[in-house]
């Protein structure tokens, strides 16, 4: 597996982790439980990694483009 595929796979895994954490927080709030303050900071770590990998995937086609490789 190449580098780009690994980044893409990690991005997918991080998005699942982020969704599970946020859903867990909302579930706890829906059940009437008030989570500890630090629980609200849990989604920030996967979100920061997703931002970095997303920016990498966004810029990848522009960086790889060779001169004269333009399509009509």
mmJSON file of the N, C-alpha and C atoms, coordinates in Angstrom:
{"data_MODEL":{"atom_site":{
"group_PDB":["ATOM","ATOM","ATOM","ATOM","ATOM","ATOM","ATOM","ATOM","ATOM","ATOM","ATOM","ATOM","ATOM","ATOM","ATOM","ATOM","ATOM","ATOM","ATOM","ATOM","ATOM","ATOM","ATOM","ATOM","ATOM","ATOM","ATOM","ATOM","ATOM","ATOM","ATOM","ATOM","ATOM","ATOM","ATOM","ATOM","ATOM","ATOM","ATOM","ATOM","ATOM","ATOM","ATOM","ATOM","ATOM","ATOM","ATOM","ATOM","ATOM","ATOM","ATOM","ATOM","ATOM","ATOM","ATOM","ATOM","ATOM","ATOM","ATOM","ATOM","ATOM","ATOM","ATOM","ATOM","ATOM","ATOM","ATOM","ATOM","ATOM","ATOM","ATOM","ATOM","ATOM","ATOM","ATOM","ATOM","ATOM","ATOM","ATOM","ATOM","ATOM","ATOM","ATOM","ATOM","ATOM","ATOM","ATOM","ATOM","ATOM","ATOM","ATOM","ATOM","ATOM","ATOM","ATOM","ATOM","ATOM","ATOM","ATOM","ATOM","ATOM","ATOM","ATOM","ATOM","ATOM","ATOM","ATOM","ATOM","ATOM","ATOM","ATOM","ATOM","ATOM","ATOM","ATOM","ATOM","ATOM","ATOM","ATOM","ATOM","ATOM","ATOM","ATOM","ATOM","ATOM","ATOM","ATOM","ATOM","ATOM","ATOM","ATOM","ATOM","ATOM","ATOM","ATOM","ATOM","ATOM","ATOM","ATOM","ATOM","ATOM","ATOM","ATOM","ATOM","ATOM","ATOM","ATOM","ATOM","ATOM","ATOM","ATOM","ATOM","ATOM","ATOM","ATOM","ATOM","ATOM","ATOM","ATOM","ATOM","ATOM","ATOM","ATOM","ATOM","ATOM","ATOM","ATOM","ATOM","ATOM","ATOM","ATOM","ATOM","ATOM","ATOM","ATOM","ATOM","ATOM","ATOM","ATOM","ATOM","ATOM","ATOM","ATOM","ATOM","ATOM","ATOM","ATOM","ATOM","ATOM","ATOM","ATOM","ATOM","ATOM","ATOM","ATOM","ATOM","ATOM","ATOM","ATOM","ATOM","ATOM","ATOM","ATOM","ATOM","ATOM","ATOM","ATOM","ATOM","ATOM","ATOM","ATOM","ATOM","ATOM","ATOM","ATOM","ATOM"],
"id":[1,2,3,4,5,6,7,8,9,10,11,12,13,14,15,16,17,18,19,20,21,22,23,24,25,26,27,28,29,30,31,32,33,34,35,36,37,38,39,40,41,42,43,44,45,46,47,48,49,50,51,52,53,54,55,56,57,58,59,60,61,62,63,64,65,66,67,68,69,70,71,72,73,74,75,76,77,78,79,80,81,82,83,84,85,86,87,88,89,90,91,92,93,94,95,96,97,98,99,100,101,102,103,104,105,106,107,108,109,110,111,112,113,114,115,116,117,118,119,120,121,122,123,124,125,126,127,128,129,130,131,132,133,134,135,136,137,138,139,140,141,142,143,144,145,146,147,148,149,150,151,152,153,154,155,156,157,158,159,160,161,162,163,164,165,166,167,168,169,170,171,172,173,174,175,176,177,178,179,180,181,182,183,184,185,186,187,188,189,190,191,192,193,194,195,196,197,198,199,200,201,202,203,204,205,206,207,208,209,210,211,212,213,214,215,216],
"type_symbol":["N","C","C","N","C","C","N","C","C","N","C","C","N","C","C","N","C","C","N","C","C","N","C","C","N","C","C","N","C","C","N","C","C","N","C","C","N","C","C","N","C","C","N","C","C","N","C","C","N","C","C","N","C","C","N","C","C","N","C","C","N","C","C","N","C","C","N","C","C","N","C","C","N","C","C","N","C","C","N","C","C","N","C","C","N","C","C","N","C","C","N","C","C","N","C","C","N","C","C","N","C","C","N","C","C","N","C","C","N","C","C","N","C","C","N","C","C","N","C","C","N","C","C","N","C","C","N","C","C","N","C","C","N","C","C","N","C","C","N","C","C","N","C","C","N","C","C","N","C","C","N","C","C","N","C","C","N","C","C","N","C","C","N","C","C","N","C","C","N","C","C","N","C","C","N","C","C","N","C","C","N","C","C","N","C","C","N","C","C","N","C","C","N","C","C","N","C","C","N","C","C","N","C","C","N","C","C","N","C","C","N","C","C","N","C","C"],
"label_atom_id":["N","CA","C","N","CA","C","N","CA","C","N","CA","C","N","CA","C","N","CA","C","N","CA","C","N","CA","C","N","CA","C","N","CA","C","N","CA","C","N","CA","C","N","CA","C","N","CA","C","N","CA","C","N","CA","C","N","CA","C","N","CA","C","N","CA","C","N","CA","C","N","CA","C","N","CA","C","N","CA","C","N","CA","C","N","CA","C","N","CA","C","N","CA","C","N","CA","C","N","CA","C","N","CA","C","N","CA","C","N","CA","C","N","CA","C","N","CA","C","N","CA","C","N","CA","C","N","CA","C","N","CA","C","N","CA","C","N","CA","C","N","CA","C","N","CA","C","N","CA","C","N","CA","C","N","CA","C","N","CA","C","N","CA","C","N","CA","C","N","CA","C","N","CA","C","N","CA","C","N","CA","C","N","CA","C","N","CA","C","N","CA","C","N","CA","C","N","CA","C","N","CA","C","N","CA","C","N","CA","C","N","CA","C","N","CA","C","N","CA","C","N","CA","C","N","CA","C","N","CA","C","N","CA","C","N","CA","C","N","CA","C","N","CA","C","N","CA","C","N","CA","C"],
"label_alt_id":[null,null,null,null,null,null,null,null,null,null,null,null,null,null,null,null,null,null,null,null,null,null,null,null,null,null,null,null,null,null,null,null,null,null,null,null,null,null,null,null,null,null,null,null,null,null,null,null,null,null,null,null,null,null,null,null,null,null,null,null,null,null,null,null,null,null,null,null,null,null,null,null,null,null,null,null,null,null,null,null,null,null,null,null,null,null,null,null,null,null,null,null,null,null,null,null,null,null,null,null,null,null,null,null,null,null,null,null,null,null,null,null,null,null,null,null,null,null,null,null,null,null,null,null,null,null,null,null,null,null,null,null,null,null,null,null,null,null,null,null,null,null,null,null,null,null,null,null,null,null,null,null,null,null,null,null,null,null,null,null,null,null,null,null,null,null,null,null,null,null,null,null,null,null,null,null,null,null,null,null,null,null,null,null,null,null,null,null,null,null,null,null,null,null,null,null,null,null,null,null,null,null,null,null,null,null,null,null,null,null,null,null,null,null,null,null],
"label_comp_id":["UNK","UNK","UNK","UNK","UNK","UNK","UNK","UNK","UNK","UNK","UNK","UNK","UNK","UNK","UNK","UNK","UNK","UNK","UNK","UNK","UNK","UNK","UNK","UNK","UNK","UNK","UNK","UNK","UNK","UNK","UNK","UNK","UNK","UNK","UNK","UNK","UNK","UNK","UNK","UNK","UNK","UNK","UNK","UNK","UNK","UNK","UNK","UNK","UNK","UNK","UNK","UNK","UNK","UNK","UNK","UNK","UNK","UNK","UNK","UNK","UNK","UNK","UNK","UNK","UNK","UNK","UNK","UNK","UNK","UNK","UNK","UNK","UNK","UNK","UNK","UNK","UNK","UNK","UNK","UNK","UNK","UNK","UNK","UNK","UNK","UNK","UNK","UNK","UNK","UNK","UNK","UNK","UNK","UNK","UNK","UNK","UNK","UNK","UNK","UNK","UNK","UNK","UNK","UNK","UNK","UNK","UNK","UNK","UNK","UNK","UNK","UNK","UNK","UNK","UNK","UNK","UNK","UNK","UNK","UNK","UNK","UNK","UNK","UNK","UNK","UNK","UNK","UNK","UNK","UNK","UNK","UNK","UNK","UNK","UNK","UNK","UNK","UNK","UNK","UNK","UNK","UNK","UNK","UNK","UNK","UNK","UNK","UNK","UNK","UNK","UNK","UNK","UNK","UNK","UNK","UNK","UNK","UNK","UNK","UNK","UNK","UNK","UNK","UNK","UNK","UNK","UNK","UNK","UNK","UNK","UNK","UNK","UNK","UNK","UNK","UNK","UNK","UNK","UNK","UNK","UNK","UNK","UNK","UNK","UNK","UNK","UNK","UNK","UNK","UNK","UNK","UNK","UNK","UNK","UNK","UNK","UNK","UNK","UNK","UNK","UNK","UNK","UNK","UNK","UNK","UNK","UNK","UNK","UNK","UNK","UNK","UNK","UNK","UNK","UNK","UNK"],
"label_asym_id":["A","A","A","A","A","A","A","A","A","A","A","A","A","A","A","A","A","A","A","A","A","A","A","A","A","A","A","A","A","A","A","A","A","A","A","A","A","A","A","A","A","A","A","A","A","A","A","A","A","A","A","A","A","A","A","A","A","A","A","A","A","A","A","A","A","A","A","A","A","A","A","A","A","A","A","A","A","A","A","A","A","A","A","A","A","A","A","A","A","A","A","A","A","A","A","A","A","A","A","A","A","A","A","A","A","A","A","A","A","A","A","A","A","A","A","A","A","A","A","A","A","A","A","A","A","A","A","A","A","A","A","A","A","A","A","A","A","A","A","A","A","A","A","A","A","A","A","A","A","A","A","A","A","A","A","A","A","A","A","A","A","A","A","A","A","A","A","A","A","A","A","A","A","A","A","A","A","A","A","A","A","A","A","A","A","A","A","A","A","A","A","A","A","A","A","A","A","A","A","A","A","A","A","A","A","A","A","A","A","A","A","A","A","A","A","A"],
"label_entity_id":["1","1","1","1","1","1","1","1","1","1","1","1","1","1","1","1","1","1","1","1","1","1","1","1","1","1","1","1","1","1","1","1","1","1","1","1","1","1","1","1","1","1","1","1","1","1","1","1","1","1","1","1","1","1","1","1","1","1","1","1","1","1","1","1","1","1","1","1","1","1","1","1","1","1","1","1","1","1","1","1","1","1","1","1","1","1","1","1","1","1","1","1","1","1","1","1","1","1","1","1","1","1","1","1","1","1","1","1","1","1","1","1","1","1","1","1","1","1","1","1","1","1","1","1","1","1","1","1","1","1","1","1","1","1","1","1","1","1","1","1","1","1","1","1","1","1","1","1","1","1","1","1","1","1","1","1","1","1","1","1","1","1","1","1","1","1","1","1","1","1","1","1","1","1","1","1","1","1","1","1","1","1","1","1","1","1","1","1","1","1","1","1","1","1","1","1","1","1","1","1","1","1","1","1","1","1","1","1","1","1","1","1","1","1","1","1"],
"label_seq_id":[1,1,1,2,2,2,3,3,3,4,4,4,5,5,5,6,6,6,7,7,7,8,8,8,9,9,9,10,10,10,11,11,11,12,12,12,13,13,13,14,14,14,15,15,15,16,16,16,17,17,17,18,18,18,19,19,19,20,20,20,21,21,21,22,22,22,23,23,23,24,24,24,25,25,25,26,26,26,27,27,27,28,28,28,29,29,29,30,30,30,31,31,31,32,32,32,33,33,33,34,34,34,35,35,35,36,36,36,37,37,37,38,38,38,39,39,39,40,40,40,41,41,41,42,42,42,43,43,43,44,44,44,45,45,45,46,46,46,47,47,47,48,48,48,49,49,49,50,50,50,51,51,51,52,52,52,53,53,53,54,54,54,55,55,55,56,56,56,57,57,57,58,58,58,59,59,59,60,60,60,61,61,61,62,62,62,63,63,63,64,64,64,65,65,65,66,66,66,67,67,67,68,68,68,69,69,69,70,70,70,71,71,71,72,72,72],
"pdbx_PDB_ins_code":[null,null,null,null,null,null,null,null,null,null,null,null,null,null,null,null,null,null,null,null,null,null,null,null,null,null,null,null,null,null,null,null,null,null,null,null,null,null,null,null,null,null,null,null,null,null,null,null,null,null,null,null,null,null,null,null,null,null,null,null,null,null,null,null,null,null,null,null,null,null,null,null,null,null,null,null,null,null,null,null,null,null,null,null,null,null,null,null,null,null,null,null,null,null,null,null,null,null,null,null,null,null,null,null,null,null,null,null,null,null,null,null,null,null,null,null,null,null,null,null,null,null,null,null,null,null,null,null,null,null,null,null,null,null,null,null,null,null,null,null,null,null,null,null,null,null,null,null,null,null,null,null,null,null,null,null,null,null,null,null,null,null,null,null,null,null,null,null,null,null,null,null,null,null,null,null,null,null,null,null,null,null,null,null,null,null,null,null,null,null,null,null,null,null,null,null,null,null,null,null,null,null,null,null,null,null,null,null,null,null,null,null,null,null,null,null],
"Cartn_x":[0.859,0.0,0.907,0.567,1.411,1.032,1.808,1.661,0.298,-0.18,-1.471,-2.625,-2.54,-3.598,-3.617,-2.455,-2.382,-2.994,-2.703,-3.278,-4.794,-5.278,-6.721,-7.409,-6.79,-7.353,-7.358,-6.287,-6.228,-7.296,-7.522,-8.551,-9.933,-10.198,-11.483,-11.631,-10.583,-10.63,-10.822,-10.147,-10.294,-11.697,-12.302,-13.66,-14.655,-14.431,-15.296,-15.114,-13.865,-13.585,-14.215,-14.068,-14.652,-16.169,-16.805,-18.265,-18.726,-18.013,-18.379,-18.247,-17.186,-16.993,-18.104,-18.4,-19.445,-20.807,-21.101,-22.377,-22.475,-21.366,-21.354,-21.642,-21.099,-21.355,-22.835,-23.388,-24.8,-25.693,-25.309,-26.082,-26.084,-24.919,-24.837,-25.701,-25.667,-26.501,-27.983,-28.324,-29.722,-30.256,-29.373,-29.786,-29.827,-29.496,-29.57,-28.315,-27.241,-25.983,-25.109,-24.46,-23.543,-22.129,-21.485,-20.113,-19.136,-17.975,-16.93,-16.489,-15.923,-15.512,-14.517,-13.583,-12.543,-13.105,-14.292,-14.895,-15.191,-15.498,-15.809,-14.573,-13.396,-12.162,-11.704,-12.302,-11.902,-11.999,-13.04,-13.114,-12.064,-11.387,-10.452,-9.204,-8.716,-7.514,-7.76,-8.81,-9.047,-9.409,-10.068,-10.427,-9.188,-8.198,-6.961,-6.209,-6.173,-5.518,-6.282,-7.618,-8.424,-8.194,-8.008,-7.741,-6.416,-5.389,-4.083,-4.143,-4.774,-4.847,-5.762,-6.815,-7.708,-7.028,-6.238,-5.49,-4.454,-3.838,-2.881,-3.58,-4.731,-5.449,-5.986,-6.344,-6.824,-5.704,-4.507,-3.39,-2.684,-2.856,-2.118,-2.279,-3.48,-3.582,-2.898,-2.869,-2.254,-0.734,-0.197,1.25,1.795,1.059,1.503,1.413,0.64,0.418,1.741,2.078,3.295,3.038,4.036,3.845,3.529,2.563,2.144,1.205,0.756,-0.132,-1.596,-1.887,-3.24,-4.109,-5.322,-6.269,-7.269,-7.677,-8.636,-10.037],
"Cartn_y":[-1.172,0.0,1.238,2.185,3.372,4.409,5.474,6.512,7.171,7.515,8.2,7.309,6.041,5.114,4.966,4.982,4.888,6.128,7.299,8.547,8.52,8.082,8.022,7.057,5.89,4.902,5.443,6.119,6.709,7.787,8.566,9.613,9.0,7.884,7.193,6.691,6.089,5.589,6.705,7.812,8.953,9.532,9.537,10.07,9.174,7.87,6.957,7.187,7.315,7.574,8.886,9.934,11.236,11.128,10.432,10.287,9.522,8.468,7.679,8.516,9.3,10.138,11.178,11.86,12.892,12.269,11.121,10.444,10.012,9.56,9.171,10.347,11.501,12.703,13.081,13.073,13.402,12.364,11.099,10.049,10.264,10.595,10.85,12.047,13.092,14.266,13.939,13.093,12.704,11.861,11.104,10.283,11.084,12.354,13.207,13.22,12.635,12.634,13.776,14.428,15.515,14.955,14.781,14.254,15.25,14.758,15.625,16.619,17.714,18.776,18.273,17.385,16.929,16.082,15.526,14.688,15.515,16.782,17.642,17.947,17.729,17.948,16.705,15.551,14.314,14.375,14.972,14.975,15.861,16.707,17.648,16.973,15.917,15.246,14.573,13.728,13.162,14.235,15.293,16.358,17.07,17.303,17.942,17.044,15.745,14.818,14.714,14.765,14.744,16.003,17.138,18.366,18.26,17.724,17.589,16.618,15.466,14.496,14.984,15.704,16.253,17.319,18.173,19.181,18.525,17.457,16.713,16.142,15.502,14.907,15.975,17.138,18.236,18.785,18.911,19.506,18.51,17.22,16.207,16.307,16.454,16.543,17.785,18.868,20.096,20.019,19.314,19.19,18.197,17.126,16.095,16.509,17.539,17.93,18.358,17.728,18.035,19.146,19.937,20.951,20.268,20.791,20.203,19.029,18.788,17.659,18.115,19.278,19.814,19.102,18.845,18.183,19.197,19.002,19.927,19.589],
"Cartn_z":[0.0,0.0,0.0,-0.843,-0.942,0.113,0.166,1.186,1.135,-0.065,-0.202,0.249,-0.073,0.345,1.869,2.486,3.952,4.604,4.048,4.574,4.437,3.276,3.021,3.992,4.222,5.151,6.582,6.982,8.325,8.473,7.424,7.454,7.671,6.987,7.182,8.614,9.141,10.521,11.533,11.311,12.21,12.15,10.969,10.861,11.602,11.566,12.326,13.82,14.26,15.675,16.13,15.33,15.652,15.781,14.835,14.856,16.095,16.456,17.639,18.91,19.014,20.204,20.319,19.208,19.245,19.527,18.906,19.167,20.624,21.205,22.615,23.535,23.198,24.005,23.926,22.708,22.56,23.24,23.186,23.852,25.362,25.907,27.349,27.737,26.912,27.201,27.063,26.091,25.898,27.04,27.681,28.82,30.118,30.041,31.217,32.05,31.535,32.281,31.79,32.7,32.349,32.401,31.222,31.238,31.851,32.212,32.757,31.687,32.114,31.187,30.143,30.519,29.607,28.472,28.641,27.602,26.359,26.545,25.4,24.546,25.107,24.356,23.596,23.843,23.183,21.652,21.063,19.597,18.926,19.668,19.053,18.488,19.126,18.635,17.279,17.139,15.813,14.787,15.224,14.3,13.758,14.608,14.16,13.177,13.464,12.535,11.218,11.3,10.07,9.251,9.903,9.174,8.425,9.091,8.459,7.278,7.463,6.367,5.256,5.604,4.585,3.745,4.38,3.626,2.724,3.197,2.37,1.139,1.344,0.214,-0.731,-0.2,-1.033,-1.915,-1.356,-2.093,-3.007,-2.766,-3.513,-5.032,-5.582,-7.048,-7.62,-6.856,-7.336,-7.298,-6.322,-6.184,-7.203,-7.46,-8.388,-9.85,-10.14,-11.526,-12.169,-13.277,-14.012,-15.034,-15.365,-16.414,-17.753,-18.45,-19.718,-19.549,-18.328,-18.036,-18.022,-18.555,-18.536,-19.573,-19.189,-20.083,-20.613,-21.844,-22.458,-22.069],
"occupancy":[1.0,1.0,1.0,1.0,1.0,1.0,1.0,1.0,1.0,1.0,1.0,1.0,1.0,1.0,1.0,1.0,1.0,1.0,1.0,1.0,1.0,1.0,1.0,1.0,1.0,1.0,1.0,1.0,1.0,1.0,1.0,1.0,1.0,1.0,1.0,1.0,1.0,1.0,1.0,1.0,1.0,1.0,1.0,1.0,1.0,1.0,1.0,1.0,1.0,1.0,1.0,1.0,1.0,1.0,1.0,1.0,1.0,1.0,1.0,1.0,1.0,1.0,1.0,1.0,1.0,1.0,1.0,1.0,1.0,1.0,1.0,1.0,1.0,1.0,1.0,1.0,1.0,1.0,1.0,1.0,1.0,1.0,1.0,1.0,1.0,1.0,1.0,1.0,1.0,1.0,1.0,1.0,1.0,1.0,1.0,1.0,1.0,1.0,1.0,1.0,1.0,1.0,1.0,1.0,1.0,1.0,1.0,1.0,1.0,1.0,1.0,1.0,1.0,1.0,1.0,1.0,1.0,1.0,1.0,1.0,1.0,1.0,1.0,1.0,1.0,1.0,1.0,1.0,1.0,1.0,1.0,1.0,1.0,1.0,1.0,1.0,1.0,1.0,1.0,1.0,1.0,1.0,1.0,1.0,1.0,1.0,1.0,1.0,1.0,1.0,1.0,1.0,1.0,1.0,1.0,1.0,1.0,1.0,1.0,1.0,1.0,1.0,1.0,1.0,1.0,1.0,1.0,1.0,1.0,1.0,1.0,1.0,1.0,1.0,1.0,1.0,1.0,1.0,1.0,1.0,1.0,1.0,1.0,1.0,1.0,1.0,1.0,1.0,1.0,1.0,1.0,1.0,1.0,1.0,1.0,1.0,1.0,1.0,1.0,1.0,1.0,1.0,1.0,1.0,1.0,1.0,1.0,1.0,1.0,1.0,1.0,1.0,1.0,1.0,1.0,1.0],
"B_iso_or_equiv":[0.0,0.0,0.0,0.0,0.0,0.0,0.0,0.0,0.0,0.0,0.0,0.0,0.0,0.0,0.0,0.0,0.0,0.0,0.0,0.0,0.0,0.0,0.0,0.0,0.0,0.0,0.0,0.0,0.0,0.0,0.0,0.0,0.0,0.0,0.0,0.0,0.0,0.0,0.0,0.0,0.0,0.0,0.0,0.0,0.0,0.0,0.0,0.0,0.0,0.0,0.0,0.0,0.0,0.0,0.0,0.0,0.0,0.0,0.0,0.0,0.0,0.0,0.0,0.0,0.0,0.0,0.0,0.0,0.0,0.0,0.0,0.0,0.0,0.0,0.0,0.0,0.0,0.0,0.0,0.0,0.0,0.0,0.0,0.0,0.0,0.0,0.0,0.0,0.0,0.0,0.0,0.0,0.0,0.0,0.0,0.0,0.0,0.0,0.0,0.0,0.0,0.0,0.0,0.0,0.0,0.0,0.0,0.0,0.0,0.0,0.0,0.0,0.0,0.0,0.0,0.0,0.0,0.0,0.0,0.0,0.0,0.0,0.0,0.0,0.0,0.0,0.0,0.0,0.0,0.0,0.0,0.0,0.0,0.0,0.0,0.0,0.0,0.0,0.0,0.0,0.0,0.0,0.0,0.0,0.0,0.0,0.0,0.0,0.0,0.0,0.0,0.0,0.0,0.0,0.0,0.0,0.0,0.0,0.0,0.0,0.0,0.0,0.0,0.0,0.0,0.0,0.0,0.0,0.0,0.0,0.0,0.0,0.0,0.0,0.0,0.0,0.0,0.0,0.0,0.0,0.0,0.0,0.0,0.0,0.0,0.0,0.0,0.0,0.0,0.0,0.0,0.0,0.0,0.0,0.0,0.0,0.0,0.0,0.0,0.0,0.0,0.0,0.0,0.0,0.0,0.0,0.0,0.0,0.0,0.0,0.0,0.0,0.0,0.0,0.0,0.0],
"pdbx_formal_charge":[null,null,null,null,null,null,null,null,null,null,null,null,null,null,null,null,null,null,null,null,null,null,null,null,null,null,null,null,null,null,null,null,null,null,null,null,null,null,null,null,null,null,null,null,null,null,null,null,null,null,null,null,null,null,null,null,null,null,null,null,null,null,null,null,null,null,null,null,null,null,null,null,null,null,null,null,null,null,null,null,null,null,null,null,null,null,null,null,null,null,null,null,null,null,null,null,null,null,null,null,null,null,null,null,null,null,null,null,null,null,null,null,null,null,null,null,null,null,null,null,null,null,null,null,null,null,null,null,null,null,null,null,null,null,null,null,null,null,null,null,null,null,null,null,null,null,null,null,null,null,null,null,null,null,null,null,null,null,null,null,null,null,null,null,null,null,null,null,null,null,null,null,null,null,null,null,null,null,null,null,null,null,null,null,null,null,null,null,null,null,null,null,null,null,null,null,null,null,null,null,null,null,null,null,null,null,null,null,null,null,null,null,null,null,null,null],
"auth_seq_id":[1,1,1,2,2,2,3,3,3,4,4,4,5,5,5,6,6,6,7,7,7,8,8,8,9,9,9,10,10,10,11,11,11,12,12,12,13,13,13,14,14,14,15,15,15,16,16,16,17,17,17,18,18,18,19,19,19,20,20,20,21,21,21,22,22,22,23,23,23,24,24,24,25,25,25,26,26,26,27,27,27,28,28,28,29,29,29,30,30,30,31,31,31,32,32,32,33,33,33,34,34,34,35,35,35,36,36,36,37,37,37,38,38,38,39,39,39,40,40,40,41,41,41,42,42,42,43,43,43,44,44,44,45,45,45,46,46,46,47,47,47,48,48,48,49,49,49,50,50,50,51,51,51,52,52,52,53,53,53,54,54,54,55,55,55,56,56,56,57,57,57,58,58,58,59,59,59,60,60,60,61,61,61,62,62,62,63,63,63,64,64,64,65,65,65,66,66,66,67,67,67,68,68,68,69,69,69,70,70,70,71,71,71,72,72,72],
"auth_comp_id":["UNK","UNK","UNK","UNK","UNK","UNK","UNK","UNK","UNK","UNK","UNK","UNK","UNK","UNK","UNK","UNK","UNK","UNK","UNK","UNK","UNK","UNK","UNK","UNK","UNK","UNK","UNK","UNK","UNK","UNK","UNK","UNK","UNK","UNK","UNK","UNK","UNK","UNK","UNK","UNK","UNK","UNK","UNK","UNK","UNK","UNK","UNK","UNK","UNK","UNK","UNK","UNK","UNK","UNK","UNK","UNK","UNK","UNK","UNK","UNK","UNK","UNK","UNK","UNK","UNK","UNK","UNK","UNK","UNK","UNK","UNK","UNK","UNK","UNK","UNK","UNK","UNK","UNK","UNK","UNK","UNK","UNK","UNK","UNK","UNK","UNK","UNK","UNK","UNK","UNK","UNK","UNK","UNK","UNK","UNK","UNK","UNK","UNK","UNK","UNK","UNK","UNK","UNK","UNK","UNK","UNK","UNK","UNK","UNK","UNK","UNK","UNK","UNK","UNK","UNK","UNK","UNK","UNK","UNK","UNK","UNK","UNK","UNK","UNK","UNK","UNK","UNK","UNK","UNK","UNK","UNK","UNK","UNK","UNK","UNK","UNK","UNK","UNK","UNK","UNK","UNK","UNK","UNK","UNK","UNK","UNK","UNK","UNK","UNK","UNK","UNK","UNK","UNK","UNK","UNK","UNK","UNK","UNK","UNK","UNK","UNK","UNK","UNK","UNK","UNK","UNK","UNK","UNK","UNK","UNK","UNK","UNK","UNK","UNK","UNK","UNK","UNK","UNK","UNK","UNK","UNK","UNK","UNK","UNK","UNK","UNK","UNK","UNK","UNK","UNK","UNK","UNK","UNK","UNK","UNK","UNK","UNK","UNK","UNK","UNK","UNK","UNK","UNK","UNK","UNK","UNK","UNK","UNK","UNK","UNK","UNK","UNK","UNK","UNK","UNK","UNK"],
"auth_asym_id":["A","A","A","A","A","A","A","A","A","A","A","A","A","A","A","A","A","A","A","A","A","A","A","A","A","A","A","A","A","A","A","A","A","A","A","A","A","A","A","A","A","A","A","A","A","A","A","A","A","A","A","A","A","A","A","A","A","A","A","A","A","A","A","A","A","A","A","A","A","A","A","A","A","A","A","A","A","A","A","A","A","A","A","A","A","A","A","A","A","A","A","A","A","A","A","A","A","A","A","A","A","A","A","A","A","A","A","A","A","A","A","A","A","A","A","A","A","A","A","A","A","A","A","A","A","A","A","A","A","A","A","A","A","A","A","A","A","A","A","A","A","A","A","A","A","A","A","A","A","A","A","A","A","A","A","A","A","A","A","A","A","A","A","A","A","A","A","A","A","A","A","A","A","A","A","A","A","A","A","A","A","A","A","A","A","A","A","A","A","A","A","A","A","A","A","A","A","A","A","A","A","A","A","A","A","A","A","A","A","A","A","A","A","A","A","A"],
"auth_atom_id":["N","CA","C","N","CA","C","N","CA","C","N","CA","C","N","CA","C","N","CA","C","N","CA","C","N","CA","C","N","CA","C","N","CA","C","N","CA","C","N","CA","C","N","CA","C","N","CA","C","N","CA","C","N","CA","C","N","CA","C","N","CA","C","N","CA","C","N","CA","C","N","CA","C","N","CA","C","N","CA","C","N","CA","C","N","CA","C","N","CA","C","N","CA","C","N","CA","C","N","CA","C","N","CA","C","N","CA","C","N","CA","C","N","CA","C","N","CA","C","N","CA","C","N","CA","C","N","CA","C","N","CA","C","N","CA","C","N","CA","C","N","CA","C","N","CA","C","N","CA","C","N","CA","C","N","CA","C","N","CA","C","N","CA","C","N","CA","C","N","CA","C","N","CA","C","N","CA","C","N","CA","C","N","CA","C","N","CA","C","N","CA","C","N","CA","C","N","CA","C","N","CA","C","N","CA","C","N","CA","C","N","CA","C","N","CA","C","N","CA","C","N","CA","C","N","CA","C","N","CA","C","N","CA","C","N","CA","C","N","CA","C","N","CA","C","N","CA","C","N","CA","C"],
"pdbx_PDB_model_num":[1,1,1,1,1,1,1,1,1,1,1,1,1,1,1,1,1,1,1,1,1,1,1,1,1,1,1,1,1,1,1,1,1,1,1,1,1,1,1,1,1,1,1,1,1,1,1,1,1,1,1,1,1,1,1,1,1,1,1,1,1,1,1,1,1,1,1,1,1,1,1,1,1,1,1,1,1,1,1,1,1,1,1,1,1,1,1,1,1,1,1,1,1,1,1,1,1,1,1,1,1,1,1,1,1,1,1,1,1,1,1,1,1,1,1,1,1,1,1,1,1,1,1,1,1,1,1,1,1,1,1,1,1,1,1,1,1,1,1,1,1,1,1,1,1,1,1,1,1,1,1,1,1,1,1,1,1,1,1,1,1,1,1,1,1,1,1,1,1,1,1,1,1,1,1,1,1,1,1,1,1,1,1,1,1,1,1,1,1,1,1,1,1,1,1,1,1,1,1,1,1,1,1,1,1,1,1,1,1,1,1,1,1,1,1,1]
}}}
